[in-house]
Amino acid sequence: MTTYRHTVEDADVFGKHGIELTVYGQRDPSATVVRVQVERGHFQEFSNSRSSYIYYIVSGRGVFHLNDEAIPVGATDLVTVPPNTRIHYFGTMEMVLTVAPAFDERDERHIRFISESEIPD
């Protein structure tokens, strides 16, 4: 039976490196959809060797660091991150993240942990 609706009660909810994640419907191999809540920053720089990360900024503002380029973002912006791009970000934001194809932890590469002292003033 196909599941068309995914609720927060059925989602995986957890924190990771300064962000709160709500992961919906992990059974679809084409994409993973995640609600991301960040108060200060995502304190891990990482990349994904296979998937693109597409962030829709629902509210708030921040700065994405993509391959050492600082990209200021705010509500209603869309940030597209192709595979093999180094990424971390700072700010206070609510975002919807689509990972396509679906997230597979074997494809994610940890690069380094980010110190709170790196948050711009």
C-alpha positions as CSV (number, residue, x, y, z in Angstrom):
1,M,0.0,0.0,0.0
2,T,1.3,3.4,-1.0
3,T,1.6,6.1,1.8
4,Y,0.7,9.5,0.4
5,R,0.6,11.4,3.7
6,H,3.4,11.7,6.2
7,T,2.8,13.2,9.6
8,V,5.2,14.5,12.3
9,E,4.0,11.7,14.5
10,D,5.5,9.2,12.0
11,A,8.7,11.2,11.3
12,D,12.1,10.7,12.9
13,V,12.9,13.7,15.1
14,F,16.4,14.3,16.4
15,G,19.2,16.9,16.9
16,K,22.6,16.9,15.1
17,H,25.5,19.4,15.3
18,G,23.3,22.4,16.3
19,I,20.2,21.7,14.2
20,E,16.9,20.0,14.9
21,L,15.7,17.7,12.2
22,T,12.2,16.2,11.4
23,V,12.7,13.5,8.7
24,Y,9.6,12.5,6.8
25,G,8.8,9.4,4.8
26,Q,12.2,7.7,4.4
27,R,10.8,5.0,2.2
28,D,10.9,6.9,-1.1
29,P,14.2,6.3,-2.9
30,S,13.7,9.4,-5.1
31,A,13.9,12.0,-2.3
32,T,14.0,12.7,1.4
33,V,12.2,15.7,2.9
34,V,13.3,17.2,6.2
35,R,12.2,20.1,8.3
36,V,15.3,21.8,9.6
37,Q,15.3,24.2,12.6
38,V,18.5,26.1,13.4
39,E,19.1,28.6,16.1
40,R,22.8,29.5,15.7
41,G,24.4,27.2,13.1
42,H,25.1,23.8,11.7
43,F,28.4,23.0,13.4
44,Q,29.6,20.4,10.9
45,E,31.0,20.9,7.5
46,F,30.0,18.0,5.2
47,S,29.4,17.0,1.6
48,N,27.3,14.4,-0.2
49,S,28.9,12.4,-3.1
50,R,25.5,11.5,-4.7
51,S,22.6,13.7,-3.7
52,S,21.7,17.4,-4.2
53,Y,20.5,19.3,-1.2
54,I,17.7,21.9,-1.9
55,Y,16.9,24.2,1.0
56,Y,13.8,26.4,1.0
57,I,14.1,29.1,3.7
58,V,10.6,29.3,5.4
59,S,11.6,32.0,7.9
60,G,14.6,33.7,9.4
61,R,18.0,34.5,7.9
62,G,21.5,33.2,7.8
63,V,24.6,32.5,5.8
64,F,25.4,29.3,3.9
65,H,29.0,28.5,3.3
66,L,29.3,26.5,0.1
67,N,32.9,25.6,-0.9
68,D,34.1,28.5,1.2
69,E,31.8,31.0,-0.5
70,A,29.4,32.9,1.9
71,I,25.9,33.1,0.6
72,P,23.5,35.3,2.6
73,V,19.9,33.9,2.7
74,G,16.5,34.9,4.0
75,A,12.9,33.8,4.1
76,T,11.5,32.6,0.7
77,D,15.0,32.0,-0.7
78,L,15.9,28.7,-2.3
79,V,19.5,27.3,-2.0
80,T,20.5,24.5,-4.3
81,V,23.6,22.5,-3.4
82,P,24.9,20.0,-5.9
83,P,26.8,16.8,-5.0
84,N,30.4,17.1,-3.8
85,T,29.9,20.7,-2.4
86,R,31.2,21.4,1.1
87,I,28.5,22.9,3.2
88,H,27.8,24.4,6.6
89,Y,25.6,27.4,7.7
90,F,24.9,29.9,10.4
91,G,21.8,31.8,11.4
92,T,18.3,31.4,12.9
93,M,16.1,29.7,10.3
94,E,13.3,27.3,9.7
95,M,13.9,25.4,6.4
96,V,12.5,22.6,4.3
97,L,15.3,20.5,2.9
98,T,14.8,18.1,0.0
99,V,17.6,15.6,-0.6
100,A,17.5,14.0,-4.1
101,P,18.0,11.1,-4.6
102,A,17.0,10.1,-1.1
103,F,19.5,10.5,1.7
104,D,21.9,7.6,2.3
105,E,24.3,8.0,5.1
106,R,27.0,6.2,3.1
107,D,27.1,9.1,0.7
108,E,27.7,11.8,3.3
109,R,31.3,12.8,4.1
110,H,32.2,14.6,7.3
111,I,34.8,17.3,6.6
112,R,35.2,19.0,10.0
113,F,33.4,20.3,13.0
114,I,32.7,24.0,13.1
115,S,33.5,26.1,16.2
116,E,30.9,28.6,17.5
117,S,33.8,31.1,17.4
118,E,33.5,30.9,13.5
119,I,30.0,32.5,13.7
120,P,30.3,36.0,12.1
121,D,29.3,39.0,14.2
